[in-house]
């Protein structure tokens, strides 16, 4: 059994604390992306080419924690300005775009897309799964100003 790092332990603790709150917001997540008039082609055209490019576009650093309902996959990262970056518990990188309850991106170089709302999400291709569903929680960023005296 490998040792759990401090960051991973903090994320697991946040997940345990947030689970009852997010479960209270449980609702059906409609996957009818076409009803929004957006297709896979539009997603792919708007995606940053690399993780670094997506990371550079994030101005306000808010944090997220996302997991599958079965608990087999956990992902954490930052988001802002319609872009997101992250890493999962297997060490794989993710980057992409979001807005209007729709998100899409690249998971270790493979395209994924899905829908999120009220602490729930459903996606195709995320975690190398055909379809995955789960929960998420968002943590607002802080605006700490550092001044020299």
N, C-alpha and C positions, 0 to 999 in steps of 0.2 A: 504494500500500500504506500503510495507516494505522499509526501508531506504536503499539506495545503498551505499555500502562501497567505500572507496577511491580506492582500487584495482580494483573493478568492474567498477567504473566510468572511470578509466584510460584505462581499456581494451575496454570499449565501445567507448571511444574517439579514441583509436588507430584503432578500427574497422571502424569507420566513416571516418577517415583520409585515411586509406588504401584501402577502398572499390573501389574508382575510379581507383587506380593504379592496383589493382588485376583484376578488370573487364576488363581492357585493355589487359590483358594476357589471356582472356577467350579462351578456346579451348575444344575440345572434349576429354574426358578422357576414353580411351579404357579399358574395364574391362576384357580383355582376358588374365587373369593371366596364364592360361595353356600355352599360347604362350611363356611365359618366362621359362617354364619347372618347375614351382614351384606349388606345391599343398598345400591344407590345412594341410596335415600331416606334411610336412616340416616346415610350419609356427609354428604349435603347438609344434614340437620338439625343436625349437629354442627359444621359449618364456621363459622369466624369470618366476619363480613360483609366485612371489609376486611383489607388487608395490615397496617395499623397495629394493628388489633384483635388479629391473630394475634401480631404482634411484642410487644405488651404482655403477652401471656400466657406468653411464654418467659422463665422465671426463670433457669435455668442455660444459659449460652451455649456450646453445643457447636457445632462447625462440620462441614459436610459438603461434599463435592465429588461431583457426579453427572454422568455423560456417557453418550451413546449409544454402542453398540458400533462404529458406523461413524465416530465422532469428530466428526460434524457438529454436535452440540449439547452444550454444557457448561453446567452450572448449579452455583452455589455459594451458601451461605447459612448460617443458624444454625437450630438445633432444640433443643427441650427441653420437658419437661412435656407431651408429646403434640402439640406444635404446631411448625410449621416455616415459615420465610420464606426467600426467596432471589431471585436474579436470574440470568438466563442470559446467554450471550455476545452476544445480540441486544438486551440491555437490557430484556427483559421480566421483569415481577415474577411471583412465584409465592408462594402461601401455602396452608397447609392443616393437616391433622391426620395423625397416624400412630400405630400401635400394633398389636401382635400380627401383625407382618409385613405389615400393610396400610397403605396411605397414600392420601390423597385430598385434593383441593384445587382451587384456582382458578389457572389459568395465563392471565394477562392477561384475566381475567373469564370464562374458559371452564372448565367443570368437567373434571377428570381424576381417574382412580382407578387403583390398581394394587397390586402386591405386591412385596415386597423380602425378600431373605434371603441371607446369606453373601456379601455384596458384589455381588449381582446384583439387578436389578429389571426389571419389565415393567409397562407402564402403557398405558391407553387415554386419548387426549386430551392427553397431555403433549407439549409442543413443537408443538402444533397437528397432531400426527400421530395417525392412527387407532390404531395400536399402535406402541409403541417399546420397545426393550429395551436394556439397558446395564449399566454397573457403577457402584458408588459406593464411597467411602471416608469414614469418620467420623473426626473429630479431636476428642478430648475437650477440654473447656474447662479453663481454669486458674482457680484460686481465689487470685488475687493480692490481698492485703490492703494497702491504702494507709493508712498512719498518719502523723499529723502529730507531729513531735518538738517 
